[in-house]
Amino acid sequence: MPKALLEIRRHFLNRYIDSRFTAMPVQEVFSTIYNQNLWGDGEAGHYSGPGSHSPDIIGPYIEAIQEFAGPSKGQLSALDVGCGDFNVGSQIAPLFASYIGCDVVKSVVETNRERYESEFLVIDATKDKTPSADVIFIREVLQHLSNADISKVIRNLGEWKYLIVTESHYSGIHFEPNLDITTGPFARRSGKQSGVVLHEHPFNLDYGRCEIICEVPSNSASKNLVTYLYTRA
Ligand SMILES: C[S@@+](CC[C@H](N)C(=O)[O-])C[C@H]1O[C@@H](n2cnc3c(N)ncnc32)[C@H](O)[C@@H]1O
C-alpha cells in the first residue's frame, strides 16, 4: 500500500481507538489496555509493552539507574508510580533501601504482589496523593496521559529529592513538547512530533537541576526514550 494511504489509514485507526477511550475513567482505560493486550502480545492481562521488556531499551536504563544509585545513594527510599508489570522495577528495586510500586490497575498490582517481594499499592495518581520517597520514578506513564491528567499527577506527587521521568520523544528536528492527547494506549509520539517535558509549558515543574541520564532509540522509528533526572532545589 502507498505510504500516503498507510498514513491516512493509521490516522483514522488512531482516531477510532482514541474515541473508545474518551471520557473513560483512567482506571478503566488502563484495565482495558491490559485486558485486551493493546501494548503487545506478552502475557495476557499483565504485559506493559516492549518498552518494559526489550533488552536494548531497558538495559541502558537499568545501567543508568545503577550509576545514579551508586554506593552513596543505596540507602534511599524509592516509589515507582505506574510500575506496570514490574519487569523493570524488579531489576532496580534491589538498589534501594525500600521500593514501593504503585499502579492504577488492581489486577496488575495483585499479580505483582504474588510474584515480587516489594510493596505494591493501588493508586490512581490523577486522584490519589502518592507516598513521599527520596526518589520517585515515573517511567513511560505520562506519555499516555492527557495534559490535564499529567497536571493532576504532578500535584498529587508526594515529596521527593530526585524525580526520574522516562518519556518517549519524537527524535526529529521539529520537536514540539507537550502536545495534548487523549488518555489512552498511544503515547504522545503517535502521529505527533512531540513528547512530555515536565519543565516546559504548561507543566513548568519546579526543580533545582535537570539532566538527561539515558537516551535510547525506542522500538518505533523516529522515537527515543529519554530519561530525565530532576533534583530538588
Ligand atoms: C507503559 S506502562 C509502564 C510500566 C512501567 N513503568 C515500566 O516502565 O515498565 C504504564 C503504566 O502506568 C500505569 N498508569 C497509568 N496512569 C496511571 C495513574 N494515573 N496512576 C497510576 N498508574 C498509572 C498503567 O496502568 C501502566 O501500568
The ligand as a Tripos MOL2 file, in Angstrom:
@<TRIPOS>MOLECULE
LIG
   27    29     1     0     0
SMALL
NO_CHARGES

@<TRIPOS>ATOM
      1 C1          3.5200    1.6160   29.6710 C.3       1 LIG1
      2 S1          3.2510    1.1110   31.3170 S.3       1 LIG1
      3 C2          4.8800    1.3610   32.0220 C.3       1 LIG1
      4 C3          5.1490    0.4480   33.1930 C.3       1 LIG1
      5 C4          6.4870    0.6500   33.9040 C.3       1 LIG1
      6 N1          6.6020    1.9940   34.4560 N.3       1 LIG1
      7 C5          7.6390    0.3580   33.0010 C.2       1 LIG1
      8 O1          8.3340    1.2880   32.5940 O.co2     1 LIG1
      9 O2          7.8430   -0.8240   32.6990 O.co2     1 LIG1
     10 C6          2.3290    2.4730   32.0490 C.3       1 LIG1
     11 C7          1.7200    2.1070   33.3990 C.3       1 LIG1
     12 O3          1.2260    3.2890   34.0300 O.3       1 LIG1
     13 C8          0.0370    2.9490   34.7170 C.3       1 LIG1
     14 N2         -0.7170    4.1820   34.9600 N.ar      1 LIG1
     15 C9         -1.2930    4.9840   34.0340 C.ar      1 LIG1
     16 N3         -1.9370    6.0070   34.6100 N.ar      1 LIG1
     17 C10        -1.7680    5.8610   35.9430 C.ar      1 LIG1
     18 C11        -2.2120    6.6100   37.0610 C.ar      1 LIG1
     19 N4         -2.9870    7.6870   36.9290 N.pl3     1 LIG1
     20 N5         -1.8570    6.1910   38.3020 N.ar      1 LIG1
     21 C12        -1.0910    5.0780   38.4580 C.ar      1 LIG1
     22 N6         -0.6500    4.3180   37.4210 N.ar      1 LIG1
     23 C13        -0.9810    4.7080   36.1780 C.ar      1 LIG1
     24 C14        -0.6390    1.9740   33.7730 C.3       1 LIG1
     25 O4         -1.6330    1.1970   34.4010 O.3       1 LIG1
     26 C15         0.5590    1.1570   33.2980 C.3       1 LIG1
     27 O5          0.7740    0.0370   34.1150 O.3       1 LIG1
@<TRIPOS>BOND
     1     1     2 1
     2     2     3 1
     3     2    10 1
     4     3     4 1
     5     4     5 1
     6     5     6 1
     7     5     7 1
     8     7     8 2
     9     7     9 1
    10    10    11 1
    11    11    12 1
    12    11    26 1
    13    12    13 1
    14    13    14 1
    15    13    24 1
    16    14    15 ar
    17    14    23 ar
    18    15    16 ar
    19    16    17 ar
    20    17    18 ar
    21    17    23 ar
    22    18    19 1
    23    18    20 ar
    24    20    21 ar
    25    21    22 ar
    26    22    23 ar
    27    24    25 1
    28    24    26 1
    29    26    27 1
@<TRIPOS>SUBSTRUCTURE
     1 LIG1         1 GROUP 0 **** ****
